């Protein structure tokens, strides 16, 4: 396999661009979603109330993370990661095209479901192919994932800027059309350069007797088609009104369902699974990290909902004498910009602190991340106080909020997946990765329910509502920080 991409396998460039355009599409479309749903019909939107719009946003984001579980299963058992990525890219492009072309909520929501399926197929499997390019593992794999991560953030930075500008210039649905177009480019380049991936991510049948392997795969296909048919029937029944759905109520129900799933899983893991004493202690740490992850994302994912609406309605977005209005969606690019700027500093900071034996433990980093996220809402409480007084605020309030949130993300996210794999026994690693994404899914749903409590007709209540988020997140973050020392002891030397 030739090395022609910064000294890495040429296939890394294929995956870099595929993931870049997928993230461009995902973050670009996501930055527009709530703003489109609440816009009046004369502007091309559906005129939904804020509570319903942010509930749909939360359900969409939660479903995206949950869809990675069956997406990984389909790749592993049926078609391989390469075909899963290809199918996922086509579905994402088609779903965004449906958003751009659908004139009724029914077709629009079906488009969202198609995108969820596409991201579920593409997102986990494109990362799996990256790992497959480096069978030797080691430092080159870490370096390859670092380059790959740059592609993620390039796409996440450009998506809201370009789709938001398209929406301003050509109408409410143009942004979704641009997202579909660029995902189409991503699919095309993947097709044209897939040969550079070699056997990485290609389907390989299980190492069993041929007859048994064929029978096993046949059973998997049967399960797939049964599941696909049941899902299609349910979607059709909802789309045609045979099963009435209230988005806010569904978001609450799904929150309870995910919490129940997590409780049952950790009960089984800690009590019924055949674990050693050391493994059970580490399981307690995993539970704490699960709670920290869900708590962090319940605040962090306000970005596309309540903070997006704040940018649209209450932020002065006109650039002085230029009289150029900044699209509200552009603020969604700040997180990726700040990651580019400050990720190297944080990487240096942890190494420098470790050299002095001061590097915080994983639970402590989670706690710090949650507290930094809460501190961002302290800024928003001050900004909301100005808005409650009858004035719009300058953009620097939102910029500072997103800066705090990015600092929190840099403390929490890079260590999250790593410790879920380090602390779980090898036979449970796959399940624990699913539990990590379950925590993010839960955080997204809680975020939508919190955002739904903000009332555009009761601006005076906003400062207090933001302060409630501050008290809750900073307070629980402080509790996690106090508990981090005894929790660290349960890790049994894992670093």
N, C-alpha and C positions, 0 to 999 in steps of 0.2 A: 504494500500500500504506500503510495508516494507521500512524501512530506513536503507540502508546498503551501502551507498556510501557517505562517509564523513558526515554522519548524514542526508543525503538527500534521497529522493526516489530512489530506485534501478533503476528505469527507466532513471534517469539522466545519469548513466553510459552508457546505451544503446545509448542515444543521444550524449553524449560526444564522444564516439568512432565513431559513424556514421559521425558526423561533422568533427572530426579529420581526418578521411580518405578521406572525401570529399575535405577538404582544402588541404590535402597532394596531392591529385590528381590535384586539380585546380591550385595550385601554382607551383607544379612540372611541369605540362604540360605547363603552361604559361611561365615559365622560359626558356623553350626550343623552344617555338613556333617561334619567330622571327629568332633566330639563325638557326633553321631548314629551314625556308622558304628562307633565303638568301644563304644557303650552296649550293655549286655546286652539280650537279647530281651525280658526282663521289663519293661524300660524303653522298649520300642518300637524299639530299635536292632537292629543285625545282629551285634554282638559280635565285630567283626573285630579282629585284632591291629593295633597301632599302625603297623607298617611297611606293611601293606596299605592301611590307611585313609588314611595321608598320601600314599601313591603314587596312590591314586584322586583325592585332592584335587589333587595336582600335575598329573595327566593332565587333569583337568577344566579347571584354570586355563590350562594350556598350550594346550588345544584351543580355548578361548574366544578367545585372541589369534590363533591360526592361522585360525580360522573367519572373521575379519574380511577375509581375502584373497578367498575366494570370495564372501563377502557383498558386498564392494564390486564385484566383477565382475558379479554378478547384477543389482545396481542399475544399473550403467553400461550393460550390454549388453542387459538384458531388460525390467525393469519400472520402473526409476526409483527414486530414493531414497525418495520418499514411500511407495510401496507396499511397499518393502523394510522400512521402519521399521514399518509397520502389520503386515506378516506376522511380523516379528521379535517384536513385542510380544505378539501372539497366541501364538506358539510359546513364549515365556518364561512366560507365564501358564499355558499348558497343561502345560509341563514341570514347573513347581512344583506344580501340582495332582496330577500323577502321583507326585511325591515324597511328597505328603501322603497319597495314597490307596493307593499300592502297598504290599502286605504282603510281597512277596518281593524279594530283591535284583535279580532280572531286570527287573521293572517299574521299580524305582528307577533302575537304571542307564540304561534307555531314557529315563527322564525327564531324566537329566543330559544325554544326547545331544541331546534336543529343546531343552533350554535353551541348549546350545552353539550349535545352529543359529540359535536366536532372537537370541542376543547377537551372533553373527556378522553377521546381517542388520541389526540395529538400530544397534549401537554405531558403526561407521564412517560409516554413512549419515546418522544424525541430525546429526553434526558437519558433514557435507557440505552439508546443507540450511541450517544456520546460515550457512555461507559464502555460499550462494546467495541469502540475504536481503540481502546487501550487495555487489551487483555492482560498486560503486565502490571496494570495498576500503578501505584506509586506517585511520585511527584509530577510526572507528565500528565497523569489523569487529573490531578488537582489543578495544574496549569491549564489543561484543556477546558475544564469546567469554569475557570476564571474567565477565559476568553468567551466562552458560551454565555456566561452571565452578563458580559458587556453587551452582547447582542440583545438580551432580554431588555436591558435598560435603554438601549438606543431606540428600540421599538416603542417601549413605554413612554419615552420622552417625546418622540415625533408624533405618535398617534393622536393625542388630544390636540396638538397644535394644528395638524393638517386637517383632521376631520372637523375640528371646530371652525376653522377658517372656511372650509367648504360649506358648512351649514350656514354661516353668516352670508357668504357670497351667493349661494345658489338655492337656499331653502332648507327647511328643517330636515328633510330626508336625504339630502345630498351627502351628509357626513357618513351615513350608513352605506351609501353607494360607494364612496371612496374607500371605506373599510373593506367592502367586498372586492373592489378592484385590486387593492394591494395584497389581499390574501390570495387572490388569483395569481398574482405575480409570484408569490411565495410557493404556491403549488407547482407552477410551471417550472421554476428553477429547480425545485426538488425532483421533478420528473426528469429534467435534462441532465442533472448531475448526480442522480442516485447511484450511478455505477461506482462512484468514488467511495461509497459506503462498504463495498465488498459484502461480506457475510454478516457484518454487524447489524443486528436487528432483524435479520431474515428469519423466517419461520423454520424451526427445526423440530421434528416430532420427538416425543419423549423416548428415552433410551430403554425401550422395552421390546418384547417380541413384536414383529410387524403386525401380526393378526390382532394382537391385543391393542397396539397403538391405534390401528384403524378403528377398532370398536370404540375405544375411549374417545377419539376425536369425533366420531359420529354422535356419541352421547353429548359431547359438548355442543356440537352444532344444534342438536335437538333442543337442548336447554336454551341456547341463544335464540332460536326462532320462536320458542314458546314465550320467552321473556319479551322479545321484540313485538310479537303479536299482541300480547297483553298490554304493553306500553302504548302501542298504536291505538288500540281500542279505547283505552282510558283517555288518551289525548283527543281522539275524535269525539268521545262523549262530552268532554269538557268544552271543546271548541264549538260544538253545535248546541250547547246549553242543556244537554241531557243531564249533566251533573253540574249543578250550580257551584261556583267557587268564589269565595270571598278572599281576596289576596291577604288582607290583614289577618283574618282568622287562620288562614292556611299557614302564614308565617309563624303564628303562635303555636299552632299544632305541630309544625315541623320542629320548632325549638324544643318542645316537650319530647318529641320522638327522638331527636338526636341526644338530648340529655339522658333519656332512658337507655338508649343504645350504649352510651358511654358508661353509665352506672352498671349496666348488666355486664359489659365487657370487662371492666376493671374488677367487678366482683368475681367473675369467672377466673380472671387472670391471677388475682391475688389470693383467692380462697380455694378454688377448685383445680386450677392447673397444677401440674406436677412440677413445682418450682423448688429450688433449693432455698435455704434461708437467705443467702446472699442475693439471689435473683428476686426474691420477694421484697427485700429492702429496696432494691433498685426500682421495683415496680411502684413503690410509694413515691419515689422521686418522679417517675414518669407521670403519675397522677397529678403531682404538683405542677409539673411542666405543662400538662394538658390544660389545667385550669388557668395558668398564666398566659398560655397562647390564646385561649378563647377570650379571656378578659382583654388582652391587648387588641385583638382584632375587632372587638365590639366597639372600641373607640377609633381605631385606625381607619376602619371602613366607613366612618362618617364622611370620608373624603368625597365619595361620589354621590352622597345623598344630602345630608343637612348642610355640610360645608359648601357643596356645589350650589345649592339653592341660596345660601348666604352670599356667595360670590355673585350670583345672578341678580339678586334683589337689593342687597344692602351695601355693595362695595362700589366705590367710585372707580369705574374702569376706563374713563376717558383720559387719554394721554395729553394733558395740557393743551398747548397751542396747536398741536398736531390734529386735535379733534378726532383721534383714532380711538375707537372703542375696542378694548381687549375682550375677546370672547371669554365667558365664564369658564368654559371647558379648558382654557389654557392653564389655569391654576393646577389642573391635574397632572401637568408635566413637571411640577416643582419637585415632587418626591424623587423622580429619576435624576433630575439635575443635581439635587443635593447628594444623592448616592454617588454620582460621578465625582463630586467635589470632596466628599468627606469619608468615603469608604477607605481610601488609602490611609487616611489619618487614624481611623479606628483600628485598622489592621496593624499599623505601627504601635498604637497605644497598648493593645493587648500584649504584644511581644515585649514592649518596654516594661510593662507592669509585671509580666511573668519573670523577666530577668531579675526583678527586685522582689520576687515572691509575693507580689501584690495583685496578681491577676484574679479578678472575681470569679467565683464558681458559676456554673451554668444557672443554678437557681437565683443567684445574686444578679446575674446579667438580665434574667427574665424580669426580676423585680425592678431593676433600674429602668428597663425598657418600658414597663407599664407606668412607672412614675413619670418618665419623660413624656409619654403620650398624654397622661393626665395634665401635665404642666402646659401642654399646648392648648388645652381647653381653658386654662386660666387666662391665657391671652384672648381666647374667643369670648370669655365672659366680660372682659374689659371692652372688647369691640362691640359686643351686644349692648353694653350699657350706653355707648355712644349712639347706637342705632335706636335704642329705646327713647333717647332724648330727641329724636327726630332728624338725625343727620346720617348720611352715608359715611362709611369709613374708607380710609385709603387702603390700597392693596397690601401695605406692609404688615397689617395685622394677620391676614391669611398667610402671607409668606413666612412670618415668624412661627405661626402655628404649624405649618407643614415642616418647618425646619426642626422643631421639637419632635414631631412625629417621626421624621426620618432618623433622628438620633436614636429614638426608641427602637425603631426597626433595626438599625445597625447593631444594637445591643442584643436583640432577641432573635431575629430571623436567621442570621448566619449560623447560630449555634443550635437552633431548634431541631432541624432534621438530623444534624450530626449526633446530638445526644439521644434522640429517639432510637437511632441505630446502635449507638454504643452501649446503652443501658439495657436494651432488650436482649434476651438470649437469641442465638442465631435462628432457632426454629420459630421465633416470633417476630423477626425483623420486619417482614412484609406486612404483617398485621399492624405493627406499631406505626409504620409509615402511614397506613390508612387511618389510624387513630389521630395522628398529627393533622392530617387534612380534615378529619372530622372536627377537630378543635377549631380550625380556621372556618369551616362551614358554620359551626355554631356561633362563632364570633360575628360572622356576616349577618346571620338572622337576628341576633340580639341588637346589632347595630341598626338594622332597619326598624326594629320596634322602638328603639330610643329615638331615632330620627323622626319617626311618625308622631312623636309627642310634641314636636315643635309646630306651633300654630302661627301661620302668616298673619292671622287677624289678631294675634295677641303678642305683639312684639315686646311688650313690657315684661313678659314672663321669661324671655330668652336668657337674660343674664343669670337668673336663678337656675334655669335648666342646665346651662353650661356648668355652673358651679356644682350642681349635683353630680355631674360626670367627674369633676375634679375631685370632690370629696370621696367618691366611690373608688375611682381608679388609683389616686395617690394613696388613699387609705389602705386599700387592699395590697397595693404595691409595697407599702411600708411593712405590712404584715408579712408578705412574702420575703422581704429583705431580712426581717428579724428571724424568720424560720430558715433562712438559707444556710445558716451554719449547721444546725442539726440535720437538715436535709442533705447537706453535703456529706456528712458522715455516713449516710445511708448509701452513698454512691460506691463505697467500697474501693476507693482508689482510682475510679474511672476519671480521666481528665480529658 
